[in-house]
Amino acid sequence: MSNHRDRFETSKPVQFSLRTFLIATCAVGLAAGLFGRLFFQNPSVFAITLSVLSTVGPFVLAVATILWLALRRKPSAPALVCGRCRQKLSLDSEEPPASCPACSASLAGPGAMVLLPGQRRRWGLAAWAVVLLLAPVVGLTTARVVQRNTVVSPTNLQSQTTAQLISVQLPQQIDAPWVWNELERRLLAGTLTQPDVEDAIGALVAHMTTTAPNGWDRPLSWQGEFIKAALDAGMISEPVLFDLCDAFFGPKPVIRPLPRVREGTSGFGVEIQYGSVWSNQSAIGQELLWQVDRVLLDGKPLEIRQIYKNAQGWSGYHDGSLPVGEYELTVEVECAYVDQAKLIGLNARDLTSDRWPKARKRWKQTVSAPLKVYTADEPIVALATDASRHPGPSGGLKVNRLVAQAGRDGRTKIILQAEFREGLPLPLSYEISIVINGQATRLGSTWVIEHDQGRSQGGNQLEAEIDALDPSITAADILLTPDPKPIENHPDAKEIWGEKTILRNVPIERLDLEAGNGSPTP
């Protein structure tokens, strides 16, 4: 066969067709165009997208390559085929045949036979592997450079249009100073129109009502200077200003959850929250004044005495008892937005509505809440026993100190200092007793409720007097018995842990045995 190399040729590598080249060019151009547009309009999103594609993309491509290699046929050994019909020729003899057994074509001329190569090093696949390995490094490095060089700063913000600042940058940086400072600079330079100013205020209002629908709970620090400059320039209309005030102070008063009331209970309290303590630090120029005019129960006036009133809260108490049933409690509130400059020398908390200065806006609102009066023996708080909500072997309680002090008339005073652990799965309410020599003595009750505003709880120190304690006793058991009564008037408590817990062998500090406490020194 070596004497007839001119009679055959090796197969040529696969080449890209013009169609494949055009499709690849269009795809690359489309991707480059989309990424370029994203880079110039939103560099932060561009950097995030590039980071994700740089890590996830190579993994997906590597899996696709493995599947492609698994599904295609394995490379075979070298084969000699007819150049015309591609019929495999026998290599049993030293010399190939003169003509093809299949198509009878002559095998004597140049290119009459084709040598198909067998297994060989696949350098293209190796190069593909290198590309996949380098893609995360190159992509993440590029994304980091983009983030570092496109971070919001006065320099790059000045090159953006006002529309880009308000529609793109402001929502992303609404609690940061950079965009607001640039908008204020343009406002003072006279390049902002009133629609531009009100669009920026509208974006702020949308952010405030979304993140804090019941009113803003912090000052408008970075936004305040822009708001003040816009108000001084007369570029905020009253409707937009009132929208900002509603978002800041809250759209309406809020009745705090009413307590649960049992028949025969002498009275219950009502609390109203409205407004913000940050109005003087927010440059909005308005103060919210409000007062409770009437409290109604099922539409009828309810006698209620005021306990306290400040700029953000009001509390009243009804002294009478109510029959069993379900009621609707309604509070009528008179409100006004008043220029802060008109309140100089006045304490808004002490002003009744007839003494309010002339207001920008004055209106009345009503808010309602359900009130239920339970029977004397009706269960209000359920007892939970689901093991998945168990507060732990300690019952959720941590004993800090158990102390014995000398009591009166030779008795012994027991003092328990304890606290509830954090992250409890449900509210807890216990009657706590100390057990010594099998005899239980009640120390008192305590409870805890965790909610969005933190936690509410009872006292952390309980005490009781017992008969003189034998000097040899240095430890006692603490019995935690679920008791819903101390917690049932709290509307946040729907259930408590309902199984008893015993804390065994809690050490007692025998301060009653020390000198000076009425006991002789050993």
NUPA-612183 format. One line per field, with one value per residue (C-alpha): residue number from 1; x, y, z; residue in three letters. Coordinates in steps of 0.2 Angstrom, whole numbers, plus 5000, padded with zeros to 4 digits. Example, Ala and Ser with C-alpha at 12.3 -4.5 7.8 and 13.67 -1.06 7.14 Angstrom:
num: c(1, 2)
X: c(5062, 5068)
Y: c(4978, 4995)
Z: c(5039, 5036)
residu: c(ALA, SER)
//
This chain:
num: c(1, 2, 3, 4, 5, 6, 7, 8, 9, 10, 11, 12, 13, 14, 15, 16, 17, 18, 19, 20, 21, 22, 23, 24, 25, 26, 27, 28, 29, 30, 31, 32, 33, 34, 35, 36, 37, 38, 39, 40, 41, 42, 43, 44, 45, 46, 47, 48, 49, 50, 51, 52, 53, 54, 55, 56, 57, 58, 59, 60, 61, 62, 63, 64, 65, 66, 67, 68, 69, 70, 71, 72, 73, 74, 75, 76, 77, 78, 79, 80, 81, 82, 83, 84, 85, 86, 87, 88, 89, 90, 91, 92, 93, 94, 95, 96, 97, 98, 99, 100, 101, 102, 103, 104, 105, 106, 107, 108, 109, 110, 111, 112, 113, 114, 115, 116, 117, 118, 119, 120, 121, 122, 123, 124, 125, 126, 127, 128, 129, 130, 131, 132, 133, 134, 135, 136, 137, 138, 139, 140, 141, 142, 143, 144, 145, 146, 147, 148, 149, 150, 151, 152, 153, 154, 155, 156, 157, 158, 159, 160, 161, 162, 163, 164, 165, 166, 167, 168, 169, 170, 171, 172, 173, 174, 175, 176, 177, 178, 179, 180, 181, 182, 183, 184, 185, 186, 187, 188, 189, 190, 191, 192, 193, 194, 195, 196, 197, 198, 199, 200, 201, 202, 203, 204, 205, 206, 207, 208, 209, 210, 211, 212, 213, 214, 215, 216, 217, 218, 219, 220, 221, 222, 223, 224, 225, 226, 227, 228, 229, 230, 231, 232, 233, 234, 235, 236, 237, 238, 239, 240, 241, 242, 243, 244, 245, 246, 247, 248, 249, 250, 251, 252, 253, 254, 255, 256, 257, 258, 259, 260, 261, 262, 263, 264, 265, 266, 267, 268, 269, 270, 271, 272, 273, 274, 275, 276, 277, 278, 279, 280, 281, 282, 283, 284, 285, 286, 287, 288, 289, 290, 291, 292, 293, 294, 295, 296, 297, 298, 299, 300, 301, 302, 303, 304, 305, 306, 307, 308, 309, 310, 311, 312, 313, 314, 315, 316, 317, 318, 319, 320, 321, 322, 323, 324, 325, 326, 327, 328, 329, 330, 331, 332, 333, 334, 335, 336, 337, 338, 339, 340, 341, 342, 343, 344, 345, 346, 347, 348, 349, 350, 351, 352, 353, 354, 355, 356, 357, 358, 359, 360, 361, 362, 363, 364, 365, 366, 367, 368, 369, 370, 371, 372, 373, 374, 375, 376, 377, 378, 379, 380, 381, 382, 383, 384, 385, 386, 387, 388, 389, 390, 391, 392, 393, 394, 395, 396, 397, 398, 399, 400, 401, 402, 403, 404, 405, 406, 407, 408, 409, 410, 411, 412, 413, 414, 415, 416, 417, 418, 419, 420, 421, 422, 423, 424, 425, 426, 427, 428, 429, 430, 431, 432, 433, 434, 435, 436, 437, 438, 439, 440, 441, 442, 443, 444, 445, 446, 447, 448, 449, 450, 451, 452, 453, 454, 455, 456, 457, 458, 459, 460, 461, 462, 463, 464, 465, 466, 467, 468, 469, 470, 471, 472, 473, 474, 475, 476, 477, 478, 479, 480, 481, 482, 483, 484, 485, 486, 487, 488, 489, 490, 491, 492, 493, 494, 495, 496, 497, 498, 499, 500, 501, 502, 503, 504, 505, 506, 507, 508, 509, 510, 511, 512, 513, 514, 515, 516, 517, 518, 519, 520, 521, 522)
X: c(5000, 5015, 5019, 5002, 5000, 4995, 4980, 4971, 4969, 4965, 4948, 4947, 4942, 4924, 4923, 4910, 4897, 4893, 4876, 4883, 4895, 4881, 4870, 4884, 4888, 4870, 4869, 4885, 4880, 4863, 4871, 4884, 4870, 4859, 4874, 4880, 4863, 4862, 4879, 4875, 4858, 4860, 4879, 4874, 4862, 4875, 4888, 4876, 4870, 4888, 4893, 4878, 4882, 4901, 4897, 4881, 4885, 4901, 4893, 4878, 4890, 4901, 4885, 4880, 4897, 4897, 4880, 4886, 4901, 4891, 4878, 4890, 4899, 4916, 4931, 4935, 4952, 4959, 4949, 4952, 4937, 4932, 4933, 4917, 4905, 4914, 4913, 4926, 4940, 4948, 4966, 4969, 4982, 4997, 4990, 4973, 4961, 4962, 4943, 4929, 4920, 4904, 4903, 4917, 4926, 4944, 4955, 4971, 4970, 4974, 4960, 4952, 4954, 4951, 4960, 4949, 4959, 4956, 4957, 4967, 4970, 4956, 4964, 4947, 4939, 4954, 4953, 4934, 4939, 4951, 4938, 4926, 4939, 4943, 4925, 4922, 4938, 4936, 4918, 4919, 4934, 4925, 4910, 4920, 4929, 4912, 4905, 4920, 4920, 4902, 4898, 4886, 4896, 4894, 4905, 4896, 4879, 4882, 4884, 4867, 4851, 4838, 4826, 4839, 4842, 4824, 4818, 4834, 4846, 4834, 4824, 4841, 4848, 4833, 4840, 4857, 4863, 4871, 4856, 4847, 4862, 4864, 4845, 4847, 4862, 4852, 4837, 4847, 4855, 4838, 4839, 4825, 4807, 4792, 4787, 4805, 4804, 4787, 4792, 4806, 4794, 4783, 4797, 4800, 4782, 4780, 4795, 4789, 4771, 4778, 4791, 4781, 4763, 4757, 4769, 4788, 4798, 4814, 4819, 4821, 4839, 4846, 4830, 4826, 4838, 4830, 4813, 4817, 4825, 4810, 4797, 4807, 4807, 4788, 4790, 4779, 4761, 4749, 4742, 4760, 4764, 4749, 4754, 4771, 4763, 4752, 4766, 4777, 4764, 4753, 4737, 4726, 4726, 4728, 4719, 4731, 4724, 4710, 4712, 4701, 4687, 4677, 4660, 4661, 4678, 4678, 4684, 4696, 4708, 4709, 4725, 4727, 4744, 4746, 4760, 4779, 4792, 4803, 4794, 4806, 4821, 4813, 4811, 4793, 4788, 4771, 4765, 4751, 4739, 4725, 4713, 4700, 4683, 4672, 4673, 4658, 4652, 4641, 4637, 4633, 4644, 4655, 4660, 4679, 4692, 4708, 4724, 4737, 4739, 4755, 4759, 4760, 4748, 4732, 4725, 4708, 4699, 4681, 4677, 4661, 4658, 4650, 4638, 4644, 4645, 4654, 4655, 4663, 4672, 4674, 4685, 4682, 4698, 4699, 4716, 4725, 4741, 4748, 4764, 4777, 4782, 4764, 4767, 4781, 4779, 4765, 4765, 4755, 4751, 4741, 4731, 4713, 4706, 4698, 4715, 4724, 4732, 4725, 4728, 4734, 4722, 4709, 4698, 4690, 4693, 4685, 4694, 4686, 4691, 4681, 4679, 4673, 4667, 4669, 4660, 4668, 4673, 4676, 4693, 4702, 4720, 4723, 4736, 4748, 4756, 4764, 4781, 4788, 4784, 4792, 4801, 4815, 4819, 4819, 4802, 4810, 4815, 4832, 4835, 4847, 4846, 4837, 4840, 4834, 4834, 4829, 4811, 4800, 4796, 4809, 4802, 4812, 4809, 4813, 4817, 4818, 4826, 4823, 4821, 4814, 4826, 4826, 4818, 4803, 4792, 4776, 4770, 4773, 4763, 4767, 4762, 4779, 4781, 4796, 4796, 4805, 4803, 4788, 4779, 4775, 4774, 4768, 4780, 4769, 4766, 4775, 4773, 4781, 4775, 4787, 4780, 4786, 4790, 4801, 4793, 4781, 4783, 4779, 4790, 4807, 4808, 4795, 4796, 4786, 4789, 4789, 4792, 4810, 4821, 4832, 4851, 4855, 4844, 4854, 4844, 4825, 4814, 4805, 4788, 4782, 4763, 4755, 4743, 4733, 4725, 4739, 4741, 4723, 4720, 4734, 4727, 4744, 4743, 4732, 4740, 4754, 4764, 4752, 4763, 4771, 4790, 4801, 4818, 4827, 4840, 4841, 4855, 4849, 4860, 4858, 4860, 4849, 4863, 4876, 4880, 4870, 4854, 4847, 4856, 4871, 4888, 4893)
Y: c(5000, 5011, 5011, 5018, 5034, 5044, 5033, 5038, 5054, 5056, 5063, 5082, 5090, 5096, 5115, 5128, 5132, 5149, 5147, 5141, 5156, 5168, 5161, 5161, 5179, 5185, 5176, 5184, 5201, 5199, 5194, 5208, 5221, 5215, 5215, 5232, 5240, 5232, 5239, 5257, 5257, 5247, 5242, 5234, 5222, 5219, 5214, 5202, 5194, 5192, 5184, 5172, 5167, 5165, 5152, 5143, 5145, 5134, 5121, 5119, 5119, 5106, 5095, 5097, 5093, 5077, 5072, 5075, 5064, 5051, 5050, 5051, 5035, 5030, 5033, 5017, 5011, 5018, 5012, 5012, 5016, 5019, 5037, 5036, 5025, 5025, 5006, 4999, 4990, 4975, 4976, 4958, 4958, 4968, 4976, 4984, 4978, 4986, 4990, 4993, 4977, 4987, 5000, 4993, 5010, 5009, 5011, 5015, 5034, 5048, 5050, 5034, 5028, 5038, 5034, 5037, 5041, 5031, 5038, 5053, 5067, 5079, 5096, 5105, 5097, 5101, 5119, 5119, 5112, 5127, 5139, 5132, 5133, 5151, 5157, 5159, 5168, 5180, 5183, 5186, 5197, 5207, 5209, 5215, 5228, 5234, 5235, 5244, 5257, 5260, 5262, 5276, 5292, 5311, 5309, 5296, 5302, 5319, 5310, 5302, 5311, 5316, 5303, 5289, 5296, 5296, 5280, 5269, 5275, 5282, 5266, 5257, 5271, 5278, 5277, 5283, 5301, 5301, 5302, 5314, 5325, 5326, 5329, 5344, 5350, 5351, 5358, 5373, 5375, 5377, 5361, 5351, 5354, 5352, 5336, 5330, 5335, 5327, 5311, 5309, 5313, 5300, 5287, 5291, 5289, 5272, 5266, 5272, 5265, 5248, 5246, 5255, 5255, 5261, 5276, 5280, 5275, 5285, 5302, 5307, 5310, 5310, 5315, 5329, 5342, 5339, 5340, 5357, 5364, 5359, 5366, 5382, 5383, 5380, 5365, 5352, 5354, 5352, 5335, 5328, 5335, 5327, 5310, 5312, 5317, 5302, 5290, 5298, 5300, 5285, 5285, 5283, 5280, 5263, 5254, 5243, 5225, 5226, 5216, 5200, 5204, 5192, 5195, 5204, 5212, 5229, 5240, 5238, 5250, 5257, 5263, 5273, 5276, 5289, 5300, 5300, 5307, 5311, 5325, 5339, 5329, 5326, 5343, 5340, 5356, 5349, 5343, 5331, 5336, 5325, 5321, 5308, 5315, 5300, 5281, 5271, 5254, 5246, 5264, 5271, 5283, 5274, 5283, 5283, 5293, 5298, 5291, 5300, 5309, 5313, 5317, 5299, 5290, 5291, 5279, 5279, 5267, 5262, 5258, 5248, 5230, 5223, 5208, 5193, 5195, 5202, 5221, 5234, 5248, 5263, 5278, 5295, 5306, 5324, 5327, 5341, 5345, 5362, 5371, 5368, 5387, 5391, 5380, 5390, 5392, 5379, 5362, 5352, 5338, 5350, 5359, 5354, 5355, 5372, 5380, 5373, 5385, 5387, 5370, 5366, 5351, 5346, 5330, 5317, 5299, 5283, 5267, 5251, 5235, 5220, 5218, 5201, 5198, 5180, 5170, 5167, 5149, 5150, 5145, 5159, 5153, 5135, 5123, 5116, 5099, 5096, 5090, 5100, 5116, 5110, 5125, 5113, 5103, 5119, 5124, 5139, 5146, 5150, 5150, 5164, 5162, 5153, 5161, 5157, 5172, 5174, 5178, 5185, 5175, 5162, 5158, 5157, 5168, 5160, 5171, 5165, 5176, 5169, 5174, 5167, 5161, 5169, 5161, 5153, 5143, 5150, 5160, 5154, 5156, 5147, 5146, 5142, 5133, 5127, 5108, 5104, 5086, 5083, 5099, 5112, 5131, 5143, 5157, 5166, 5167, 5174, 5174, 5179, 5184, 5186, 5198, 5209, 5223, 5212, 5203, 5207, 5197, 5197, 5199, 5190, 5189, 5178, 5175, 5167, 5163, 5145, 5137, 5137, 5127, 5114, 5119, 5103, 5107, 5114, 5111, 5110, 5106, 5120, 5115, 5125, 5122, 5130, 5144, 5153, 5166, 5178, 5179, 5178, 5197, 5199, 5197, 5191, 5175, 5162, 5147, 5142, 5127, 5115, 5102, 5103, 5104, 5100, 5108, 5095, 5099, 5118, 5124, 5135, 5150, 5148, 5166, 5163, 5153, 5167, 5178, 5193, 5186, 5180, 5163, 5159, 5157, 5138)
Z: c(5000, 5003, 4985, 4980, 4991, 4975, 4973, 4989, 5000, 5019, 5024, 5027, 5043, 5044, 5039, 5043, 5030, 5025, 5033, 5049, 5049, 5046, 5060, 5072, 5068, 5070, 5087, 5093, 5087, 5095, 5112, 5111, 5107, 5122, 5134, 5128, 5130, 5147, 5152, 5147, 5155, 5171, 5174, 5191, 5183, 5169, 5182, 5191, 5174, 5169, 5186, 5184, 5166, 5170, 5183, 5177, 5158, 5158, 5169, 5157, 5142, 5150, 5153, 5135, 5128, 5139, 5132, 5114, 5116, 5124, 5110, 5095, 5089, 5095, 5083, 5074, 5067, 5051, 5036, 5017, 5007, 4989, 4984, 4974, 4984, 5001, 5002, 5014, 5005, 5012, 5019, 5020, 5005, 5004, 4988, 4987, 4973, 4956, 4956, 4969, 4973, 4975, 4961, 4950, 4949, 4945, 4960, 4950, 4949, 4961, 4974, 4969, 4988, 5004, 5020, 5035, 5050, 5066, 5084, 5086, 5098, 5098, 5100, 5097, 5112, 5123, 5118, 5122, 5140, 5142, 5137, 5150, 5164, 5160, 5158, 5176, 5180, 5165, 5168, 5187, 5185, 5172, 5182, 5197, 5186, 5180, 5197, 5204, 5189, 5188, 5207, 5209, 5212, 5208, 5193, 5184, 5189, 5181, 5164, 5165, 5159, 5172, 5165, 5169, 5186, 5191, 5182, 5184, 5197, 5210, 5214, 5217, 5228, 5235, 5253, 5248, 5246, 5228, 5217, 5228, 5229, 5210, 5208, 5221, 5211, 5195, 5204, 5211, 5194, 5186, 5175, 5183, 5178, 5190, 5182, 5185, 5204, 5206, 5197, 5210, 5224, 5217, 5217, 5235, 5239, 5231, 5240, 5257, 5255, 5249, 5263, 5277, 5273, 5290, 5290, 5289, 5304, 5302, 5296, 5277, 5279, 5261, 5253, 5265, 5257, 5240, 5247, 5256, 5240, 5230, 5242, 5243, 5224, 5224, 5213, 5223, 5220, 5235, 5229, 5228, 5245, 5253, 5245, 5253, 5270, 5269, 5265, 5279, 5293, 5288, 5278, 5293, 5312, 5318, 5332, 5341, 5344, 5357, 5372, 5375, 5387, 5398, 5405, 5421, 5418, 5424, 5409, 5394, 5386, 5368, 5360, 5344, 5334, 5321, 5315, 5316, 5328, 5314, 5305, 5312, 5305, 5287, 5279, 5273, 5281, 5288, 5305, 5307, 5320, 5326, 5340, 5345, 5344, 5349, 5352, 5346, 5350, 5337, 5332, 5349, 5359, 5372, 5388, 5388, 5398, 5390, 5398, 5388, 5372, 5362, 5344, 5339, 5351, 5361, 5375, 5383, 5395, 5397, 5415, 5413, 5409, 5393, 5390, 5381, 5362, 5347, 5344, 5332, 5340, 5330, 5333, 5325, 5322, 5316, 5307, 5299, 5290, 5297, 5291, 5304, 5304, 5311, 5327, 5334, 5352, 5353, 5359, 5347, 5359, 5370, 5356, 5354, 5337, 5340, 5343, 5328, 5316, 5299, 5290, 5273, 5273, 5286, 5286, 5297, 5297, 5306, 5310, 5317, 5325, 5332, 5350, 5358, 5375, 5381, 5394, 5411, 5407, 5388, 5383, 5374, 5373, 5366, 5374, 5360, 5362, 5345, 5348, 5333, 5343, 5360, 5368, 5374, 5389, 5400, 5394, 5386, 5403, 5409, 5428, 5433, 5452, 5465, 5482, 5500, 5511, 5529, 5531, 5544, 5560, 5556, 5539, 5523, 5508, 5491, 5476, 5458, 5445, 5427, 5409, 5393, 5380, 5362, 5347, 5355, 5343, 5352, 5367, 5384, 5400, 5416, 5434, 5443, 5459, 5469, 5474, 5490, 5498, 5487, 5493, 5480, 5484, 5471, 5467, 5454, 5435, 5421, 5402, 5385, 5368, 5353, 5339, 5325, 5337, 5349, 5364, 5378, 5394, 5412, 5427, 5429, 5448, 5458, 5476, 5491, 5509, 5515, 5532, 5538, 5526, 5532, 5531, 5522, 5507, 5493, 5478, 5473, 5458, 5448, 5441, 5426, 5424, 5408, 5413, 5399, 5411, 5413, 5394, 5387, 5386, 5374, 5356, 5349, 5360, 5351, 5360, 5372, 5376, 5385, 5394, 5411, 5413, 5428, 5430, 5442, 5455, 5453, 5465, 5479, 5485, 5504, 5509, 5524, 5532, 5531, 5546, 5548, 5541, 5558, 5558, 5569, 5561, 5560)
residu: c(MET, SER, ASN, HIS, ARG, ASP, ARG, PHE, GLU, THR, SER, LYS, PRO, VAL, GLN, PHE, SER, LEU, ARG, THR, PHE, LEU, ILE, ALA, THR, CYS, ALA, VAL, GLY, LEU, ALA, ALA, GLY, LEU, PHE, GLY, ARG, LEU, PHE, PHE, GLN, ASN, PRO, SER, VAL, PHE, ALA, ILE, THR, LEU, SER, VAL, LEU, SER, THR, VAL, GLY, PRO, PHE, VAL, LEU, ALA, VAL, ALA, THR, ILE, LEU, TRP, LEU, ALA, LEU, ARG, ARG, LYS, PRO, SER, ALA, PRO, ALA, LEU, VAL, CYS, GLY, ARG, CYS, ARG, GLN, LYS, LEU, SER, LEU, ASP, SER, GLU, GLU, PRO, PRO, ALA, SER, CYS, PRO, ALA, CYS, SER, ALA, SER, LEU, ALA, GLY, PRO, GLY, ALA, MET, VAL, LEU, LEU, PRO, GLY, GLN, ARG, ARG, ARG, TRP, GLY, LEU, ALA, ALA, TRP, ALA, VAL, VAL, LEU, LEU, LEU, ALA, PRO, VAL, VAL, GLY, LEU, THR, THR, ALA, ARG, VAL, VAL, GLN, ARG, ASN, THR, VAL, VAL, SER, PRO, THR, ASN, LEU, GLN, SER, GLN, THR, THR, ALA, GLN, LEU, ILE, SER, VAL, GLN, LEU, PRO, GLN, GLN, ILE, ASP, ALA, PRO, TRP, VAL, TRP, ASN, GLU, LEU, GLU, ARG, ARG, LEU, LEU, ALA, GLY, THR, LEU, THR, GLN, PRO, ASP, VAL, GLU, ASP, ALA, ILE, GLY, ALA, LEU, VAL, ALA, HIS, MET, THR, THR, THR, ALA, PRO, ASN, GLY, TRP, ASP, ARG, PRO, LEU, SER, TRP, GLN, GLY, GLU, PHE, ILE, LYS, ALA, ALA, LEU, ASP, ALA, GLY, MET, ILE, SER, GLU, PRO, VAL, LEU, PHE, ASP, LEU, CYS, ASP, ALA, PHE, PHE, GLY, PRO, LYS, PRO, VAL, ILE, ARG, PRO, LEU, PRO, ARG, VAL, ARG, GLU, GLY, THR, SER, GLY, PHE, GLY, VAL, GLU, ILE, GLN, TYR, GLY, SER, VAL, TRP, SER, ASN, GLN, SER, ALA, ILE, GLY, GLN, GLU, LEU, LEU, TRP, GLN, VAL, ASP, ARG, VAL, LEU, LEU, ASP, GLY, LYS, PRO, LEU, GLU, ILE, ARG, GLN, ILE, TYR, LYS, ASN, ALA, GLN, GLY, TRP, SER, GLY, TYR, HIS, ASP, GLY, SER, LEU, PRO, VAL, GLY, GLU, TYR, GLU, LEU, THR, VAL, GLU, VAL, GLU, CYS, ALA, TYR, VAL, ASP, GLN, ALA, LYS, LEU, ILE, GLY, LEU, ASN, ALA, ARG, ASP, LEU, THR, SER, ASP, ARG, TRP, PRO, LYS, ALA, ARG, LYS, ARG, TRP, LYS, GLN, THR, VAL, SER, ALA, PRO, LEU, LYS, VAL, TYR, THR, ALA, ASP, GLU, PRO, ILE, VAL, ALA, LEU, ALA, THR, ASP, ALA, SER, ARG, HIS, PRO, GLY, PRO, SER, GLY, GLY, LEU, LYS, VAL, ASN, ARG, LEU, VAL, ALA, GLN, ALA, GLY, ARG, ASP, GLY, ARG, THR, LYS, ILE, ILE, LEU, GLN, ALA, GLU, PHE, ARG, GLU, GLY, LEU, PRO, LEU, PRO, LEU, SER, TYR, GLU, ILE, SER, ILE, VAL, ILE, ASN, GLY, GLN, ALA, THR, ARG, LEU, GLY, SER, THR, TRP, VAL, ILE, GLU, HIS, ASP, GLN, GLY, ARG, SER, GLN, GLY, GLY, ASN, GLN, LEU, GLU, ALA, GLU, ILE, ASP, ALA, LEU, ASP, PRO, SER, ILE, THR, ALA, ALA, ASP, ILE, LEU, LEU, THR, PRO, ASP, PRO, LYS, PRO, ILE, GLU, ASN, HIS, PRO, ASP, ALA, LYS, GLU, ILE, TRP, GLY, GLU, LYS, THR, ILE, LEU, ARG, ASN, VAL, PRO, ILE, GLU, ARG, LEU, ASP, LEU, GLU, ALA, GLY, ASN, GLY, SER, PRO, THR, PRO)
//
